[in-house]
């Protein structure tokens, strides 16, 4: 706490401590910004992005085919054994709790999707919801009020907290030692999932429950939280080719904004073109990056038709330390621009300890 008060005057030390603020990492980032060695332009990607090549994306078999039924059965068997778990990233409370279908929120739909698959398989699936310091209490209350937590299969854990910076590297909102305002605090991006899993004990619990395959999906992603076909495809790729990570990808219906500008207009495609992610190559190997991270020299026509739905990971491999690329993301707060460090989930997968192994990217028809 003393170190925090010295280096971050006016900070809420209790909040930073509770949500695992990494002072050393923050100070190193701040020094790089102050010295001009890190900017939004220089930190987005390492190396030039190229369009996916023929064969990069491997289609899943048609869902009514014998091959798909075999993969689906493989996935259902794994679920029945209790070896499959999911993490739903729900850092944005407004999005996660928005009623969308029959009064159910996106988060309820995701959890319900997992429970239906578990019931079909005759097994149980532990569901972990990753929140943020700003959304944890709200999402906890939402799920409790909706009765979602009664099953005992849902666990909440939180990503860590950081601080926004100005373009000159000063702490955003700092004012001569006065308490920092709420907008000074921020999360570290979805990629903080890897660190948060370990530091909160969620990873240890997953291992204790016997989970071997972990699916990860943002609450607003187009992919299903738990699709037995995707589970089976991952297990087949793992057993036959040593694959340790798989990303389900989905064809976009359009490249429209994620929210309709006029919901009453049937001609406005709205969410049909959700900006979730794209699959690209960097330095000769497959890499997935958030669409907002695509640099200006990339032809958007080469990446506009694919979005990440759900990741699948070999849980044992996640025991290894995962280095995260840090990006600076501009964030408009009123009339001022703040920069915040972002560990992008998709970028993080490119530097996993097993990133040099084959990464399968099946295209799942929806």
MOZI-V264968 format. One record per backbone hydrogen bond with DSSP energy under -1.0 kcal/mol. NH is the residue of the N-H (numbers start at 0). CO is the residue of the C=O. If there is no record, write none. Layout:
nh = (NH,NH)
co = (CO,CO)
//
This chain:
nh = (4,5,6,7,10,12,15,16,17,18,19,20,25,26,27,28,29,30,31,32,33,34,35,36,42,49,55,57,59,64,68,69,70,71,72,73,74,75,76,77,78,79,80,81,82,84,85,86,87,88,89,95,96,99,100,103,106,108,109,110,111,112,113,114,115,116,117,118,119,120,121,122,126,127,128,129,130,135,138,139,140,141,142,143,144,145,146,147,151,154,156,158,160,161,163,164,165,168,171,173,177,179,183,184,185,190,191,192,193,195,196,197,198,199,200,202,204,205,206,207,208,209,210,211,212,213,214,215,216,218,220,230,231,232,233,234,235,236,237,238,239,240,241,242,245,246,247,248,249,251,252,264,267,271,272,273,275,277,279,280,281,284,286,288,292,293,297,301,302,306,308,310,311,312,313,314,318,319,326,328,330,332,335,337,338,339,341,342,343,347,348,349,350,354,356,362,363)
co = (0,1,2,3,7,10,11,12,13,14,16,15,21,22,23,24,25,26,27,28,29,30,32,31,38,280,52,360,362,61,64,65,66,67,68,69,70,71,72,73,74,75,76,78,77,212,125,214,127,216,129,91,92,103,103,100,95,104,105,106,107,108,109,110,111,112,113,114,115,116,117,117,152,85,154,87,156,131,134,135,136,137,138,139,140,141,143,142,148,126,128,130,18,185,183,338,169,165,163,170,174,9,180,181,161,342,188,189,190,191,192,193,194,195,197,196,200,201,202,203,204,206,205,82,82,312,84,310,86,88,217,226,227,228,229,230,231,232,233,234,235,236,237,236,311,359,309,361,306,304,271,261,264,268,269,270,273,288,286,49,284,281,279,277,289,290,294,298,299,249,247,215,245,213,243,211,315,316,341,339,337,335,332,330,164,328,326,187,341,343,344,346,347,351,353,57,248)
//
